[in-house]
Amino acid sequence: MQPKPEGLAQAYILTEQFLAGSPSAMVLGDNIFFGHGLPERMARADERAGGTVFGYRVSDPERYGVVSFAPDGTVKEIVEKPSNPPSSYAVTGLYFLDETAPERARAVQPSARGELEIADLLESYRHDGALNVELIGRGYAWLDTGTHASLLDAGNFVRTLQDRQGTQVGCPEEIAFDHGWLSVEGLKARADLYAKTGYGAYLQSLLPT
């Protein structure tokens, strides 16, 4: 936990001992990602050398860190909340960085607002030719719930999906069960725990008959 808000890049300094020289994935807690095939794309990013971020086309790029592309399609730079955005692709709050992230983060200088900016950390990767930007477009949803309006949008989006499809979005027990991390008995225990709720009924429906 950060002693005080000093930027996203500080996370890699604070967790250096925990990471112990391993690559990592960081996702911002107010971000929601949804789309068929997203886990596979994330797995490929995890296996890739250097750093990988995901770009998403938005109508208001000035609110985000924005990817600037060179004519050949490579990443030219990432600009934090530009008044004149170089593209419409925002960098989402999902970062796959290799084992050099803590060392790179220590070299980042505080910005004018006194924070270690994630954009500067990513620039270190880009400078070394080690930054990959994977674009996620139509068929995927990225919701940044940092405002009251966007939080309401996210809630309506998730509710619509769950009501129409009869599934749960981001159900930890279902994910764990599908990957073999939770046994049938464990899943049943969780279903029993929430037996009086719709969530419990959904977990019950996952149990083999």
C-alpha positions as CSV (number, residue, x, y, z in Angstrom):
1,M,0.0,0.0,0.0
2,Q,1.3,3.5,-0.9
3,P,2.0,5.6,2.2
4,K,0.7,8.5,0.1
5,P,-0.4,8.9,-3.5
6,E,2.8,9.3,-5.4
7,G,2.0,7.8,-8.8
8,L,1.3,4.4,-10.3
9,A,4.9,3.7,-11.2
10,Q,5.7,3.8,-7.4
11,A,3.8,0.4,-7.2
12,Y,6.8,-1.3,-8.8
13,I,9.2,0.1,-6.2
14,L,7.0,-0.8,-3.3
15,T,6.5,-4.4,-4.5
16,E,10.1,-5.0,-5.7
17,Q,10.8,-7.5,-2.9
18,F,7.5,-9.3,-3.5
19,L,8.1,-9.5,-7.2
20,A,11.6,-10.9,-6.6
21,G,12.8,-10.5,-10.2
22,S,9.6,-11.8,-11.8
23,P,7.5,-10.1,-14.5
24,S,4.1,-8.8,-13.3
25,A,0.7,-7.7,-14.4
26,M,-1.0,-4.6,-12.8
27,V,-4.6,-3.7,-13.3
28,L,-6.2,-0.5,-11.9
29,G,-9.0,-1.2,-9.5
30,D,-11.5,1.1,-11.2
31,N,-11.1,-0.5,-14.6
32,I,-13.4,-3.1,-16.1
33,F,-12.4,-5.2,-19.2
34,F,-14.8,-7.4,-21.1
35,G,-14.6,-9.3,-24.3
36,H,-14.4,-12.8,-25.8
37,G,-10.8,-13.9,-26.2
38,L,-9.4,-11.4,-23.7
39,P,-7.8,-14.0,-21.4
40,E,-5.9,-15.4,-24.4
41,R,-4.7,-12.0,-25.4
42,M,-3.6,-11.3,-21.8
43,A,-1.7,-14.6,-21.7
44,R,0.2,-13.7,-24.9
45,A,1.1,-10.3,-23.3
46,D,2.3,-12.2,-20.2
47,E,4.7,-14.3,-22.4
48,R,6.0,-11.3,-24.4
49,A,9.4,-9.8,-23.5
50,G,9.5,-6.1,-22.4
51,G,6.3,-4.4,-21.6
52,T,2.8,-4.6,-23.1
53,V,-0.1,-2.2,-22.7
54,F,-3.5,-2.2,-24.3
55,G,-4.8,0.7,-26.3
56,Y,-8.6,1.4,-26.7
57,R,-10.3,3.9,-29.0
58,V,-12.2,6.6,-27.0
59,S,-14.1,9.7,-27.9
60,D,-12.4,11.8,-25.2
61,P,-8.7,10.9,-25.3
62,E,-7.7,14.1,-23.5
63,R,-8.8,12.4,-20.3
64,Y,-6.2,9.6,-20.6
65,G,-2.6,8.7,-21.5
66,V,-2.7,8.6,-25.3
67,V,-0.6,6.6,-27.7
68,S,1.1,8.5,-30.5
69,F,2.0,6.3,-33.5
70,A,4.8,6.7,-35.9
71,P,4.0,6.4,-39.7
72,D,5.1,2.7,-39.6
73,G,2.6,1.9,-36.8
74,T,5.2,1.6,-34.0
75,V,4.7,3.5,-30.8
76,K,6.2,7.0,-31.0
77,E,5.3,8.1,-27.5
78,I,2.7,8.0,-24.8
79,V,1.4,11.4,-23.8
80,E,-0.4,11.9,-20.5
81,K,-3.7,13.8,-20.8
82,P,-2.8,15.9,-23.8
83,S,-4.8,19.0,-24.7
84,N,-4.2,18.1,-28.4
85,P,-4.3,14.2,-28.5
86,P,-2.1,12.6,-31.2
87,S,-4.6,9.8,-31.6
88,S,-7.8,8.5,-30.2
89,Y,-6.2,5.5,-28.5
90,A,-6.1,5.7,-24.7
91,V,-3.8,3.5,-22.7
92,T,-6.0,1.4,-20.5
93,G,-5.2,0.5,-16.8
94,L,-3.7,-2.9,-17.6
95,Y,0.1,-3.2,-17.7
96,F,2.2,-6.3,-18.3
97,L,5.8,-5.4,-17.5
98,D,8.9,-7.5,-17.3
99,E,11.3,-8.0,-14.3
100,T,13.1,-4.7,-15.0
101,A,10.0,-2.6,-14.0
102,P,11.2,-1.8,-10.4
103,E,14.7,-0.7,-11.6
104,R,13.1,1.5,-14.3
105,A,10.6,2.9,-11.9
106,R,13.4,4.0,-9.5
107,A,14.9,6.1,-12.4
108,V,11.6,7.9,-13.0
109,Q,11.6,11.5,-11.9
110,P,8.6,13.0,-10.1
111,S,6.3,15.0,-12.4
112,A,5.0,18.5,-11.7
113,R,2.3,17.1,-9.5
114,G,4.9,15.2,-7.5
115,E,4.1,11.7,-8.8
116,L,6.0,8.9,-10.5
117,E,3.9,8.8,-13.7
118,I,3.2,5.4,-15.3
119,A,3.6,7.2,-18.7
120,D,7.2,7.9,-17.9
121,L,7.9,4.3,-16.9
122,L,6.3,3.1,-20.2
123,E,8.5,5.7,-22.0
124,S,11.5,3.9,-20.6
125,Y,10.4,0.7,-22.3
126,R,9.6,2.5,-25.5
127,H,13.0,4.2,-25.6
128,D,14.6,0.8,-25.4
129,G,12.3,-0.6,-28.1
130,A,10.7,-2.9,-25.6
131,L,7.1,-1.5,-25.4
132,N,4.3,-3.2,-27.2
133,V,0.8,-1.7,-27.6
134,E,-1.9,-4.2,-28.3
135,L,-5.1,-2.5,-29.6
136,I,-8.4,-3.8,-28.5
137,G,-11.3,-2.6,-30.6
138,R,-14.8,-3.5,-31.5
139,G,-16.2,-6.5,-29.6
140,Y,-14.3,-5.4,-26.4
141,A,-15.4,-3.1,-23.6
142,W,-13.1,-1.1,-21.4
143,L,-14.8,0.9,-18.7
144,D,-12.9,3.4,-16.5
145,T,-15.2,3.9,-13.5
146,G,-13.4,6.9,-12.1
147,T,-16.4,9.2,-12.2
148,H,-19.9,9.0,-11.0
149,A,-21.3,8.9,-14.6
150,S,-18.8,6.2,-15.7
151,L,-19.5,4.1,-12.6
152,L,-23.2,4.2,-13.5
153,D,-22.4,3.3,-17.1
154,A,-20.4,0.3,-15.9
155,G,-23.1,-0.9,-13.6
156,N,-25.7,-0.7,-16.3
157,F,-23.4,-2.5,-18.8
158,V,-22.7,-5.4,-16.3
159,R,-26.4,-5.7,-15.4
160,T,-27.5,-5.9,-19.0
161,L,-24.9,-8.6,-19.8
162,Q,-25.9,-10.6,-16.8
163,D,-29.6,-10.3,-17.3
164,R,-29.5,-11.1,-21.0
165,Q,-27.0,-13.9,-20.9
166,G,-27.8,-15.4,-17.5
167,T,-24.1,-15.4,-16.6
168,Q,-22.1,-13.5,-14.0
169,V,-19.4,-11.1,-15.0
170,G,-16.1,-11.6,-13.2
171,C,-17.3,-14.4,-10.9
172,P,-14.2,-15.5,-8.9
173,E,-15.6,-18.9,-8.0
174,E,-16.5,-19.7,-11.6
175,I,-13.0,-18.7,-12.8
176,A,-11.3,-20.7,-10.1
177,F,-13.5,-23.8,-10.8
178,D,-12.9,-23.6,-14.6
179,H,-9.1,-23.5,-14.0
180,G,-9.1,-26.4,-11.5
181,W,-8.2,-24.1,-8.5
182,L,-11.5,-24.8,-6.8
183,S,-12.9,-28.3,-6.3
184,V,-16.5,-29.4,-6.7
185,E,-16.7,-29.5,-2.9
186,G,-15.3,-26.0,-2.6
187,L,-17.7,-24.6,-5.2
188,K,-20.6,-26.3,-3.4
189,A,-19.5,-24.7,-0.1
190,R,-19.5,-21.3,-1.7
191,A,-22.9,-21.9,-3.3
192,D,-24.3,-22.9,0.1
193,L,-22.8,-19.8,1.7
194,Y,-24.8,-17.6,-0.7
195,A,-27.8,-19.9,-0.9
196,K,-30.4,-17.2,-0.3
197,T,-29.2,-15.0,-3.1
198,G,-29.2,-15.0,-6.9
199,Y,-25.4,-15.3,-6.8
200,G,-25.7,-18.5,-4.8
201,A,-28.2,-19.9,-7.3
202,Y,-25.7,-19.1,-10.1
203,L,-22.9,-20.9,-8.3
204,Q,-25.3,-23.9,-7.7
205,S,-25.9,-24.0,-11.5
206,L,-22.2,-24.5,-12.1
207,L,-22.1,-27.7,-10.1
208,P,-21.9,-30.9,-12.3
209,T,-25.1,-32.9,-12.2
